Amino acid sequence: MSPYTSRQYSIETVGIVGTGAMGRGIAQIAALAGLQVRLYDTNAAAVGAARDYLSDTFSKLVPKGKLDSSRSLAALACVTGANAIEELKDCDLVVEAIVEKLDVKRALFKELEGIVSERCILASNTSSLSITAIAAACTDPSRVLGYHFFNPVPLMKVVEVIDGLRSDPAAGNALMDLARRMGHTPVRAKDMPGFIVNHAGRGMNTEGLRVADEGVASFVDIDRIMREQAGFRLGPFELLDLTALDVSHPVMESIYHQFYEEARFTPSPITGTRLAGGLIGRKAGEGFYVYVDGKQQAPAEAPAPTELPKRVWVSARGPAARDAVVALIARAGVAVDQGATPGADSLIVVTPLGFDATTAAVDEGLDASRVVAIDTLFPLVEAQRRTLMTTPATTRAARDTAHALFAHDGVPVTVIRDSTGFVAQRVVATIVNIGCDIAQRQIASPEDIDLAVTLGLGYPRGPLALGDALGAQTILTILRNMFKVLGDPRYRPSPWLARRAQLGMPLTQRDATDNDDNNYDTQEHA
C-alpha cells in the first residue's frame, strides 16, 4: 500500500490546465454535472476561446432536445477562466490536459503542488506516459493519478483511473465516483504502458499492419474482412485514419519501447513512412484512404467469377468446419468428392486454424496447385463476408472456381495470399491474447478490461468475452499453430489463455482465490 496517509476527498471545484479538445471536453461534462470549473492555459486567449466554444456547444444542444435552456445557462455559469495558475489554489481536483511530454508535465505538477491545498487531487489525462514518473516530481506523489479520457470526451463514455505506485487508493476512489457523477463509466488500471485501452488496441492495429506488411492483402481488403467477417465496427486502417497517424504512430512506438521491445507490440514501417509523407488520416484528407468532403473513398469490388468447379474435395481435418463447408457446396449444387483422397479433377478445400494454406497442403500430402483454404472461424452460412486463401502454387483456375463457389449465394468473398491464420484469425487471436496478458499482469480486472475495450474502442465484445465466444481452445490452437510455422514470439500464448483453455474455464473468470483476496487492488500489485 502507499506509505502516505489516506485522505478523505470531496470534489466540487475542478481546475483544468490546457484548453484544447480534451480540456474543453472534460470541462463540458464537469460543468453539466454541476461542478465548478476553472480553465487555465498558458495562452490566455485560448481560455476565452474555450469558454466561447462551451457556450456555443451548450446552446446547440438546446434545440436538439439534449439540454434545456436553464441547464445550459447553469452549466456555462459554472465555467470561469483563470488568468494565472495561482487561481487554481482552492480547487479540489486539477486535471492536466497539455502536451504529451514527460518533462513538461512533471514541471507543471511540481508547480501545482506548491499552489493547491493538500486535499487537492492532481490528475493527468496522459494516454501513454507513466503516472509514477509524473508523480516523482512531487513531494507528495500520493495524490497524483491518471484520469484518461477519450476524444471526443462527451461522447466517449469511459475514463481510465490509473494508480501510480504511490497513489492513494482513496484518491482513485474519488475519481471513480466523480466519473459516474459526470455520466462516464470508470475503469481502474495500474500504471503500465498504454493502461488498458491503448494497450489492448495493439492487437488490431499492429497485427493489421503486419498482415499488410507481409503483402497478404490490401488495406481495404483487410478492413472489409475485419468489419464484415469478424464483425468489428471499423477495420484497422479505418481506425488509424480516424485517430490519425500523428497521434497513433508515436503511441505505438512509445508502448513498444516502454515494454522493452516486446514482440507483440512491434510497430510497422508502414505508419512511419506514411506519417513522414503527411498521409496521416481523415483530418488531412488522405491516409490509408482518400477523403472527399470528409467521406471515405474506397474502390469498388470486382464482380466474383461465375464458373463453378465440377467437384470439390474437402479436408476431413476439423469435422465441424468440414460439415459447414460441405453444406455451402451443396447449396451451390456442386458435387462433393467423398474419396479418402482428392480425385484428379477435384478442387481441394482445406480449413486450417492458424496454419497457412501451404502448411495445410503439405501436412496432408495434397496437390498445392489445386488447394484453396477457407476461413471457418466465424459462421459461414450467415456470413457477411468469406475469406479464401491460396498457396503460392495454386492455379488461377482453382482460385477463381473456389471464389465463384463460395460467392454463389451472393455473399462477398475476399481472396488473399497465403498467410498463417488468414486475416481474421490472426488479428482476433492477437486481440484476445493481448487482452489475456493484460489480465495475467493484473493491470486491470477481467471485467474492466472488457468494459474499457468495448466503450473505448467500440469493439463488438471485449477481448476476453470475444475469446470465450469463439472458444479459448480455438484461439490457443490458432496462436500455437502460427507460432509453430513462424517461430515469431509475438504469437506465443498468454499463460492466462493457455491455463484457462486447459481447465475449460472462461477467459472472463478470475482465479478462484481472487474474489476472496481482492487481488486486483492496484496498490497491492503495482
N, C-alpha and C positions, 0 to 999 in steps of 0.2 A: 504493500500500500504506500501511498505518498507519505513522506515524513512530515508534510505540512499539515497543520490542524485544519480539519474540515470546517467550513463556514456555512452559515445559512445565507442563501442568496434570494433576493427578491428583485425582479426585473420589471421596471416600469418606464425607464428612460434609456433609450438606445442611441449611442453615438455611432455614426458610420463615417469611416475615413476612406475617401475615394468615391467619386460620384459618377463613375462610368455606368455601363449597363448593369453590372452586378450590384453596385452600390444603390442605384436607383431602384432596382427590383426588390432588394431587401427592405429599403425604405418604404416602398409601396405596401408590402404585406404587413410590415410592422405598424404603419400608420392606420391601415384598415382594421388592425386588431386593437386599436385604441391606445397604442404605446406612444409616448413622446419620442420624437425622432430629431436628432441633431446631425446635420450634414456638414462635413468638413472636407475640404480639398485644398491642396497647396495652390491650385489655380482658383482664385476667388470667383472668377466669372463662371466657373463650372458649377459652383454651388447654386447660384441663381438659375442657371440653365436647368439644373436637375429639379429644382422646385417648380419651375415652369413646366417641365416635362410631366411631373406628377400632377400638376393642376390640369393639364391638358388630358392626361390619361384618365383621371377621375371623372372629368366632365364627359368624356366619350363613353364611359361605362354607364352613365345615367340613361341616355335614350335607348341603350341596348337592354335595359331592364336588369342589368347586373349589379346596379348600385342605385340607391335612392339619393336624391339631391341633398338631403340633410346629412346623410352619412358621408357623402362626397365632400361637403364643406367641413365636416368634423375631422375627417381624415387629413385634409390639407392643412387644417389649423394645427394639427399635431406635429407638422414638419416645420422646423426652423433651421436657418443656416447659422453656421459658426464662422466668425471672421478669423478666429485664431484657435489653434488646437487646445489652448488652455480652457476654452469654453466648454470642453467635454468633461471638465473636472467632476461634476456631480452625476455623471452617467452611471447606470448600474451595469451596463454592458457596452463595450466598444467593439464593433466588428470592422476589421480591416479588409478592404477590397481594392488593394492597389497593385502595382506591377509585380509580376511573379519572379522576384529576385530576392534571394535569401538575405543578403546584406542590407537591402533597403527595408525589408520587413523587420529584421532584428533591430535596426536603428529606430524604427517607429515604435516598436513595443517597449524598448528601453525608455524612450521619451514619454510614452503614455504612462508607464509605471510611476514616473515622477509627478504626474499630474492628477490622476484619478485616485479615489479612495481605495482602501484595501479590500472593500467588499465588491469592487467592480471586476467583472469578468472581462478578460481580453481575448478576443476570438479572431482567428484568421480564416478567411474564405479561400485559402490556398487550395489548389487542385492537386498538387503533386509534391510540395515541399514538406519536410519533416516538421511536425509541430514541436517535437522535443528540441530540434535545432533552433527554431524560432524562439522558444521559451528560454533557452540557455542564455539569452541576452539579458534576462530579467533577474533581479534579486530574488523575487518570489515567483518561480515558474508554476506554482500550483494552480494559479487562476488563468493560465494560458491554455486554450484548447483550439481545436479546429472546428469550424462551423461552415461546412462546404455546401453551398447552394449551387444549383444548376441553372443555366441560361436557356430561356427566359424564366426568371425566378417565379413570377406569379403563376405560370403555367406548369412548371416542373415541380410537382408537389412533394419532393423528397429532399431531405437535407441530412448530410453525414455529420454526426457529432464525433469528433476524434479526440481521444485521450492521449496526451503525451505521457512520457514515462513518469513525470512528476505532477501530472494534473490531478486536481482534487475531484474525486468522483461526484461530490455534491454539486460542483460547478457544471459537470456534464449533465447531471440530472436536471439542473435548472434550465439548461439549453434544450434538453429534450422536451420539457414541459412548455417552454416558450415556443418551440416549433409547432406543437399541437395548437397552442393558442392562436398562432398565425395561420392555421389551416394547412400546415405541412405535416408530412409523415417523417419522423426522425428515425434514423438507424444509427447504431453505435458501433464504432470501429476503433481498434487500437492503431497506434501510429506506425504504419507501414507504407511503403511506396504505393501510390495510387489509391490508398484506402480500400474501399470496396468497388465502387463503380468503375473508376478508371483502371483499376487492377483487373476486374472481370472483363472489361471491354477489350483487353488484349486478345482474347480468343477470336473474336470476329475479325478485328482489323488486321492483326499480324498474320493470321492464318490465311485470310482472304488475299492479302498481299503476297504471301508465299505461293499460293496457288497461281496467281497471275505471273509471278516472277519465274515460275517453272514453265511458263508457256502452255499451261494446261487449258486455259480458257480465257476469253476476253473479259474486260471489266464488266461489260453489260451482261454477258452470259453468267458470270459468277453472281452478279446481283439478282438476275432473274431466278437462278436456282435457289438462292437463299431466301428470296421473297416468296416465290410461288411453289417451290417444292418443300422447303423447310419451314415456311410459314412465318418468317420474320417480316416486320413492317418495312424495313429498309435493308438492302444489301450493304456489304462493307464499303463499297465505293460511293454509294449514295450517302451513306452516313459520314464518310470522310469529307465529301463535298459540303455537307451540311455544317459540320463543325469547323471546317477549313483547315488546311494543312499548316498554316502559320500558328495554329493552336495545337493541333493533334500531333504533328511530327515532333516538336520539342517534348511533348508529354511522352511519346513513345520512346524517345532517346533517354529521357530522364528516368523513366521506370526501369528500362533495360540496365542502365548504369547503376542505379540505386540498388538493384538486385544483383550487382556484380556479374553482369553479362550472363544472366540466366537465359538459357537457350529458348525457353518458351516465349520470351518477350523480344526476341531479336527483331529490330526494325528492318525495313526494306529500303534498298537504294531507290526504289521507285518513288517513294514520297520525298526523299531528299532532293532528287533531280527535279521533280515537278514543283517543289517549293522554290528551288533556285530559279526556275523558269517563270514563276508567277502564276502557275496554274493551280491556285490554291483552293478553288471551290466555288460554290454558288455565289458568294458575295463578290467575287471577282468576275463573274460572268463566264468563267471557264475553269474546269477542274478535270475530273475524270469524265465529265460530261460538259457540253456547251449549254449555256442557259440564255434563252431569248425572252426578254421581259419577265425574267425570274422563273421561266418554265424550262424544265429539263428536256433536252433534245436527245432522243435515243434512236438508233437505227431500227428500222422495221425488220422483223424476222423473215427470212426467206421461206417460201412455202415448203412443206415437207415433201419428200419424194413419194411417188404413188405405187411403184412396182413392189409387190409383196414377195417374200420368199416362198418357195414351194413347200419346204418342210423346215421345221425348227427342232433342234435337239437342245434340251435344257439340262444343265448340270444338276445332278441329284444332291450335291452338297448344299445343305440348308433346305430341308424338306418344305418348310413353311414358305420360304422365298420361292422355291420351285413351283409350288401349288399356285401362288399368286401370279407368277409369270405365265404358267400354262393356262390359267383362266383368261388372261388377256389375249393370248394367242387364239384360244378357242373363239372368243368374241369376234376376232377378225376373220374367222373361217379358214385359218391356215392349219395344215396338218402338223401334228406333233410327232416327231421321231421318238418312238418308245424304246429304241435299242439301248443296250448297255453302253455302247459307244456310238458316236455320231456316224450317220451314213455319209457317203462320199459327196452328196449334193446338199447336205443339210447346213443351214445357218446354225452356228453354235452360240448359245447364250449362257453366260456364267453370271453368278450373283455374289461376288466377293464382298466380304466385310473387312475393310482395312487394307486388303491386298490390292495391287494393281491388276489390270487385265492380263498382263504378261505373266505375272507370277501364277495367277489362277490357271492360265492355259498350260503353262509348263508343269505345274504340280499334277495336273490331270492327264498330261500327255496328249493334249489337244492340238489340232492344226490351227496355229495362231492366225493364219491368213483368213480364217472364217469365224474368228472369235469376236464377239461383241459382249461387253458387260453392261448390266443394268443395275442401277442403284435401287435396292429394296428396303432401305432404312425406313422410309416413310411409305404409307399405303399406296399401292399402285392404281387400284381401281378408282378411288376417289381423288386422285392426284390432280393438282392444278398444273403440274409440270413433271416430266420424267427426264432422267439423265441417263444417257448411254455413253460408253467409253470404249475406245478401240485400242488394240495393241499397235505397236509400230508396224507390224506386218499385215494388219487387217486390210483387205482389199476394199476399194471404193464400192464394189457391188455389195459386199457383205454389210458395210456400213449403211449404205443407202436403203437396202431392203429392210434392215433392222429398224432404221428410222421410220420408214413407211409403216412397218408393222405396229410399232408402239405409239404411233401418232394416228392410227387408223380410226380411233374413236373421237378425234378432234382435240385431244389433249396435246399441248405443245411439247416438243422434245428438244432437248439440248444435247448435242453430241460433242464430247470433249476428248482431248488427247489423254493418253494413259497417265494415271495418277493413283498413288496409294490413297485409298479412301475416297475416290471420286472428288466431289467438291463438298456436298452437304455433309457426308460422313465425317470428313476430316475437320471441317470448321466446327460442326456441332460437337464432336468429340473433344476438340480443343477447348471450346467454351465450357463444357461440363467439367473437364479435367482441371481447368484453372479455378473454377468455382469450388471444386472439391479441395484444391490445395489451399484456397482462402480459408475454408472450414478447418482443414488439417492444421494450419498455422494458428488457428484461433484468433484470426484477425477480426472476425465477427461471428455471430451465431448463424447457424443454417437459415433460420427464419429471416434474419436481417439481410443476409446475402441475397436471397431470392427476392425479398421486398425491394431492396435497393436497385437491383438489376431491372426488375420489371418496371419500376417507376422512373429510374434514371436513364435507362437505355431503351425502354419501350419494347423489350423482348416479350414474346407471347407467354413465356414461362421463365422463372429464374433458372439458373444453370443446374441446380440440384433437382428441382422439380422436373426439368426437361430430361435429365438423366434417368429419373425414375420412370417417366412416361415412356421412354424408349427402351429402358432396361439397363441397369447398371452393368450386367454381364455383357450385353451387346456393345456398350461403349468401351468396356475394358478390352473386348476382343478386337475392336477396331484399332484402338491405340497399340495394343501388343503386336498386331499384325503389321501396322505401319512401322513400328519400331524394328520389327524383325527384318523388314525389307530394307529400310533406310539406315538403321543404326543411329538415327538422329535423336539426341536426348530430349528434344522438345516434345517428343511423343511418349516419354516414359510416364506410366500411370501414377497418379497421386495415390499414396497409401490409403487415403480416405475412400477413394473409389475401389481400390483393389480389395480392401478388407470387407467393405460392405457388400461387394459383389459376391465374395466367397461365402459370407454369412447369410446372404439373402435379405439384408437389411436395407431399408430405404436410404438413399443418399441424404434426404432431408432430416434424418433422425440423428440426434446427438448420441454420443456414447451414453450408455445406460447410467453411468455414475454422474454424468454432468448435470442432470436435472436436480440431483441432491446437493452436489458440491458447488453449483453455480460457477463452473469453470470458465464461463465467458465473461466474468468480471474482467474488464480490460486492464484494470490496475494490477491484478494478480499475475497476468500473463503478458504484460507489455515488455 
